[in-house]
Amino acid sequence: MARQMLMDNVYLTHIPSEKFKTAFFSAQLVMPLRKETAGRNALLVNVLSRGTLRFPDMGALSAHLDRLYGARLEPTVRKKGENQVFGFVASCVDERFLPGERLLEPMADLLGELFLSPATRNGRLRGDYVDSERANLADLIRSDINDKRLYAARRLLEEMCAGEPYGLSRLGTAREVERISLQRLNSHYQAILPAARLELFYCGAAPEKRVAGAFTRAFAALPRQGAVEPAATTRRPAPEQCRVVEETMDVGQAKLGMGFRTDSRDMPAVMVMNSMFGGTSNSKLFLNVREKLSLCYYAGSTYHRSKGLVTVSSGIEAANYERAVAEILAQLEALKEGRWEDWEFQGARSSLRNSLLSLEDSAAGLEDFAVGQAAVGGDESIPLLLEAVSAVTPERVREAAASLQSDTIYFLKGKEA
């Protein structure tokens, strides 16, 4: 994996590979995640995906992709650290399977056109595209309440990181999106295009020099001034008293979320600790809280590496709330005291290694990892992470567990409770 600067605030990550039958492309703008602009950025990329000056609608765009041997293209909006990453990913048949054909340059050109030559009317983004995508995005944001598991996880982070960019949704809020006018979105597009960090990515058999040349030509007209650097992720200490937030909704299964903060900089050890805590089907939360004690329908934990957070997500009967909270904390206490079997420790490290290795089985996984590293300013690589995880000791796991401090409990219960 090699990363180079093509022009001011524009970077290319190139991964040479003949492992996949397709070549994978990505072009992503990286901006600090802000309440005022999250919805505009998410709406903008969806509007840009509707067409270019050369292919002004979805029909023409689809026909062009078909001519490129069934190439695929889709908009993406992600949250990486405290940054919003939005743009396009694309894939096409790798040229080595099509002797005499050149697909790299047309694919790079298309990504450039989507950003630099969008479909317009009277010199502005098309109003009909803005209207339809605004409605679609607002509906999508509101629909997250239909999946109570994801809704509860989002609400936990929202409460835990209130006042911090990490607590914001990658898509913004439906109310903010509905207030975005054509004029405001057009002005926003003109403002961020010259300033935002642009991360380009390619995984395939084409040599790095040719890929760099294709992207340089495709984005040659990209204006560059007033560069806005990605935001550095900040960490905050846990409050002296754990906050408890309860919400009532018409749900049959209550949702319990618990958030912890850590000041540990021993990231590999926290990764292993989290895997032992609730990151796998052999974790303490799964085997004890779910299987042995039957206190929940599901239970797992997630480590938010860049932010230093560990969050627990579970589905419970509302009547089991106090017992479930106590038992989840008891499992964390067991980790702090080193009360585990050796197979738990070895299994957690093995599971983590397999997860990291699986990233290399997918070009999309490699792209997501590379873009995430670029967005948060990380210099980790998959091989280095594998080595770091393998070197973690039981003592370091205990220290990582001891660093966790309770921050917030979020409880979504049914009205009858």
PyMOL commands that set and color helices and strands:
alter all, ss='L'
color gray80, all
select helices_A, chain A and resi 38-48+58-67+95-97+104-116+127-146+148-160+165-167+174-178+182-192+208-218+267-279+284-292+318-336+342-359+363-376+382-390+394-402
alter helices_A, ss='H'
color red, helices_A
select strands_A, chain A and resi 2-7+10-16+22-32+72-80+83-93+120-121+124-125+197-204+243-249+254-261+298-304+309-316+405-414
alter strands_A, ss='S'
color yellow, strands_A
deselect
rebuild
show_as cartoon
